[in-house]
């Protein structure tokens, strides 16, 4: 009986070692796949951004009274070329709403992932969200007050509070 139990224990140890090796290989493959996904997400967003930039001069020349609808594409117009947040895609509108709610505390990439309904445990999703936040900073929609903390510009915070005029131009 003891020999049978010892044989079963050895077989279990071998099986655990095989599974640990397989798990290590799968984790490495997952890390590689997440990196490829992150790069492709950033590449796609850069491509869409370049497309939006090609079309942006037509919007700027038309003046502020004519608005070009953004439609289903995910390009982010420059803040000065947009009539408001409604010119952003639905995902970016959700990010802006979350930034408004966050107020002075700011919004980080992990919170953005949750707002967008993505997998918060995925490093590639967090990096994709960070890329979106950075794009909003580049286009004047947000500012990165501290590294990794994104807030509305002071002028937008004043506008949301009902103030009119120059940023910081209190009464």
C-alpha positions in Angstrom: 0.0 0.0 0.0 2.8 2.4 0.9 4.5 1.8 -2.5 1.2 2.7 -4.3 0.8 5.9 -2.3 4.4 6.9 -3.0 4.0 6.2 -6.7 0.8 8.4 -6.7 2.7 11.2 -4.9 5.5 11.1 -7.4 3.1 11.2 -10.2 1.3 14.2 -8.7 4.7 16.0 -8.2 5.6 15.4 -11.9 2.1 16.6 -13.0 2.5 19.8 -10.9 5.9 20.5 -12.3 4.6 20.0 -15.9 1.7 22.3 -15.2 4.0 25.0 -13.6 6.2 24.8 -16.7 3.2 25.2 -19.0 1.9 28.0 -16.9 5.2 29.8 -17.1 5.2 29.4 -20.9 1.6 30.6 -21.2 2.3 33.7 -19.0 5.2 34.5 -21.2 3.0 34.1 -24.3 0.3 36.3 -22.7 2.8 39.0 -21.9 4.1 39.0 -25.5 0.5 39.0 -26.8 -0.5 41.9 -24.6 2.5 43.9 -25.8 1.6 43.2 -29.4 -2.0 44.3 -28.6 -0.8 47.4 -26.9 1.4 48.4 -29.8 -1.4 47.7 -32.3 -3.9 49.8 -30.2 -1.5 52.7 -30.1 -0.7 52.3 -33.8 -4.4 52.3 -34.7 -5.0 55.3 -32.6 -2.1 57.1 -34.2 -3.4 56.2 -37.6 -6.9 57.5 -36.8 -5.4 60.6 -35.3 -3.4 61.2 -38.5 -6.6 60.9 -40.5 -8.3 63.3 -38.2 -5.5 65.8 -38.6 -5.8 65.6 -42.4 -9.4 66.6 -42.1 -8.9 69.2 -39.3 -7.9 72.2 -41.5 -11.3 72.1 -43.2 -12.9 72.5 -39.8 -10.6 75.3 -38.7 -11.0 77.3 -42.0 -14.8 77.1 -41.7 -14.9 79.1 -38.5 -16.5 78.2 -35.2 -20.0 78.4 -36.5 -19.6 75.3 -38.7 -18.9 72.1 -36.9 -17.8 68.9 -38.6 -19.4 65.9 -36.9 -16.8 63.4 -35.6 -19.0 60.4 -36.3 -17.9 56.9 -35.4 -14.1 57.4 -35.8 -12.1 57.9 -32.7 -10.1 61.0 -33.7 -9.7 63.7 -31.1 -10.0 67.2 -32.5 -8.0 70.0 -31.0 -9.9 71.8 -28.2 -10.0 75.1 -30.1 -11.5 73.4 -33.2 -14.3 71.8 -31.3 -17.6 73.3 -30.1 -17.6 71.1 -27.0 -17.2 67.7 -25.5 -20.0 66.4 -27.8 -17.5 66.6 -30.7 -15.6 63.8 -29.1 -16.4 60.1 -29.6 -18.4 58.3 -27.0 -15.4 56.8 -25.3 -13.6 60.2 -25.0 -16.8 61.8 -23.8 -16.9 59.2 -21.0 -13.2 59.9 -20.1 -14.0 63.7 -20.0 -17.0 63.0 -17.8 -14.8 61.0 -15.4 -12.2 63.8 -15.4 -14.9 66.2 -14.5 -16.1 64.0 -11.6 -12.6 63.5 -10.4 -12.1 67.2 -10.1 -8.8 68.4 -8.6 -7.9 64.8 -7.6 -7.4 64.0 -11.2 -8.0 60.9 -13.3 -5.4 58.1 -13.7 -5.1 55.4 -16.4 -6.5 52.6 -14.2 -9.7 54.6 -13.4 -10.0 55.3 -17.1 -9.8 51.6 -17.9 -12.8 51.1 -15.5 -14.7 54.0 -17.1 -14.2 52.5 -20.5 -15.3 49.1 -19.4 -12.0 47.4 -20.2 -10.1 44.7 -18.3 -8.3 46.6 -15.5 -6.0 43.7 -14.9 -4.6 43.9 -18.4 -1.4 46.0 -18.8 -2.1 46.6 -22.4 -5.5 48.1 -21.6 -4.0 50.4 -19.0 -1.4 51.5 -21.5 -4.2 52.1 -24.1 -6.1 54.2 -21.6 -2.9 56.1 -20.8 -2.4 56.8 -24.5 -5.9 58.2 -24.7 -5.3 60.5 -21.8 -2.1 61.7 -23.3 -3.9 62.4 -26.6 -6.4 64.5 -24.7 -3.6 66.4 -23.1 -1.9 67.0 -26.6 -5.2 68.3 -27.9 -5.9 70.6 -25.0 -8.8 68.8 -23.4 -6.9 67.7 -20.3 -3.7 68.6 -18.5 -1.3 66.3 -16.7 -0.9 68.2 -13.4 1.2 65.5 -11.9 2.8 62.5 -13.6 -0.1 60.1 -14.2 -2.8 62.4 -13.0 -5.0 64.1 -15.6 -7.4 67.0 -14.8 -9.4 69.5 -16.7 -7.5 72.7 -17.6 -8.2 75.5 -15.2 -10.2 77.3 -17.9 -12.5 74.3 -18.3 -12.9 73.9 -14.6 -13.9 77.6 -14.4 -16.3 77.1 -17.3 -17.8 74.1 -15.6 -18.3 76.1 -12.5 -20.2 78.7 -14.5 -17.4 81.3 -14.7 -17.0 83.2 -17.9 -13.8 84.8 -19.2 -10.1 84.2 -19.0 -8.8 81.3 -16.9 -7.8 82.5 -13.4 -9.5 85.8 -14.1 -11.6 85.8 -10.9 -13.9 88.7 -9.9 
